[in-house]
Amino acid sequence: MTVSRILPLLLFASVAHAEPPWGKVDLQAAPELHQKACAGCHIRMYGGDGSKMYTRDGRMLSTQLELLQRVGACNAQMNAGWFPEEEGTVAAWLNQRYYRFEN
């Protein structure tokens, strides 16, 4: 096989197995982080447990990267004081629980 045939296969393989944008996370820490920094605002906005924020029609996020960026923006807006690893942890947990975006 020539290099011109192998290169596209290698590029496809690297894209197909790309890592999520949040890197290594601690999913067990996410519910507590979310409860402390996010739930109160979401409850004020939507009532109940606030999960409608993630499940409503017309939600604006469509990729893992957009989700991570939104969590980062909320962290800054709410002055939660999270490190990037904690933002990634919450984004990964939200993705697993509600969004299910692919890599």
Secondary structure, DSSP 8 states (H G I E B T S, - for coil): --HHHHHHHHHHHHHHT---TT-S--TTTHHHHHHHHTHHHHHHHH-TTSTHHHHSTT----SHHHHHHHHHHHHHHHT----HHHHHHHHHHHIIIII----
